[in-house]
Amino acid sequence: MYRILLVDDEILVRDAIRENIDWEGLGCELVGDCQNGQEAAEFVKTHPVDIVLTDICMPYMDGMELSHFLYDNYPDIMIVIFSGFGEFEYAKKAIQYNVSEYLLKPVTAMELTGVINDMKKKVDQRRKERKKLDSLTKASENYRKNARIIRSKTIEALVNCTQDVKESREQLQSMGIMLDAPYYRVAVFDMDLYSELYQVDVEKRQESALMAFVLYNVSDEIVSREQAGIAYQEGNNRVCILFTGNRTRDFAARTKEICREIQQNVRDVIGIEVSMGIGSCVKELEDLVLSHNLAAKAIQYRYLLGGNLLLDMEEQEYDKSISLYEPLAQLTDALKTGKKETMELVMARMEEEIRKALVDKGRACMYLQQIVRAVGTAYDSVTQNSRESMERREKVLQNIVDQKTFQRASGLVKEFAQQVFEELSDMNSSSGQKQALLAMDYIQNNYMDPELSLNSICSYLSISTSHFSTIFKEVTGETFMEVLIRTRMQKARELLENTTLKNYEIAEKVGFSDPHYFGISFKKMTGKTPTEYAREYRK
């Protein structure tokens, strides 16, 4: 039987809902009806309730306040809100308080019956989860009273070198555990559902400790059966195995096979995927921490490779340096020339190269940001360098770091590249725009040539100077000379900020044969002489 509480300040609405719903046929009992949230809050304190049907706009305590109260104090109660107010802000607040449904009045008997049936399924699911948690909690409490937790703590102290090795060894010997093997290696197991891949709330963190107990039991059973080592819990959430054996190819293969079996069994028992890292072989107990830390490092690659990992770190090349110089040049060219297939292939190749390098999150984000900057530069080289363009790029750069997986971060980069490609393709659709874009690209690649002029660029484009000047101004909003000077000054600022070159050397590098004229032009553009600018901004 499902207990339902109705809350609405309009008596006619309460009467209509009470009389038009076949409560018994639904397997439900309408345990009460209240005229405001304050009455409902008092009611649930003394009466068990599974589902609350409530209006929003009521005196004393409205539906939002009631939802907040139930969310904080009775999280197992399912909440259905119905109201004449359709504003999104109400719905957004409802989501915040885990409201299951949001219905607009008038609500038909058929519609409400359907919603109640849906709520019954959710109540059943929540009861099932609560029963599972209660069972696991009881098992976990029994476990904590068991001597096995002492064993786990002792092995953890031995492996992590938080206690003298001799003392740890003596304690384990008193428990009947003799550690005397030619080689040792440590495997670290971590459940994906409770990891940094997901948003983990307080309830999930509590649940994770219980699920880790299941993971420990599965691991302990299989490792003991195979006589391959000792399973132990690390903290509340992780499980580790201290493998023992000879350093042979068969030992390595057997270690991976045991880990794979544990992965599969945990998935079958509780439906959770586990990522596993296997550290290097060591001969001395004092070196176990090296094997453990390498195994833990493998878990970090979950950001890059996704969950359900099984990495033997002795088989991996990790933290490799890669260069994206050549593919970035190809990407830039594909964007400018409208070669979509080439752009997508180059993007996919760079993504795969980053994955194979097995770098940490910081390095992976750095590589993705390189791609974003290259795409942005390709866009700026053939368009006006607008504030809007810069802001869009900066937003993507920040969002990359905020993503919890490399796949999501890479998706943002692909989306940005696709947007830029489409915008550049639209610009290329008319002959005038295409000529102007080619000219902008030519300026970017030849600004350092002091002989670069309107005549030389028109010769390159095979177009008359008067026609070119007209279309260039229409497309860019600037004259050829204004764009050339702006480009040269931008490059000069970069050199003044990031190098120790002399003013005359910088003048030469940005296309000025006369350093004096360069100084005049620079001050006109920035309000400072090159020397003053360098003194203020040079890093």
Protein Blocks (a to p, Z undefined) as FASTA:
>chain_A
ZZdddddfbfklmmmmmmmpcfklnopacfbdcfbfklmmmmmmmpccfbdcddfbdghi
afklmmmmmmmmmmmbccddddfbfcfklmmmmmmnopabdcdddddfklmmmmmmmmmm
mmmmmmmmmmmmmmmmmmmmmmmmpmklmmmmmmmmmmnopacfklmmmmmmmnopacdd
fbdcddddddfklmmkbccdfklmmmmmmmmmmmmmmmmmmmmmnonaccddehjlbccd
dddddddfklmmmmmmmmmmmmmmmmmmnopacddddddddfbfklmmmmmmmmmmmmmm
mmmnoghiacdfklpcehiacdfklmmmmmmmmmmnopaklmmmmmmmmmmmmmmnopaf
klmmmmmmmmmmmmmmmmmmmmccdfklmmmmmmmmmmmmmpmbfklmmmmmmmmmmmmm
mmmmmmmmpmklmmmmmmmmmmmmmmmpmkbcfklmmmmnopafklmmmmmmmmnopafk
lmmmmmmmmmmmmmmmmmccdfklmmmmnopablklmmmmmmmmnopafklmmmmmoZZ
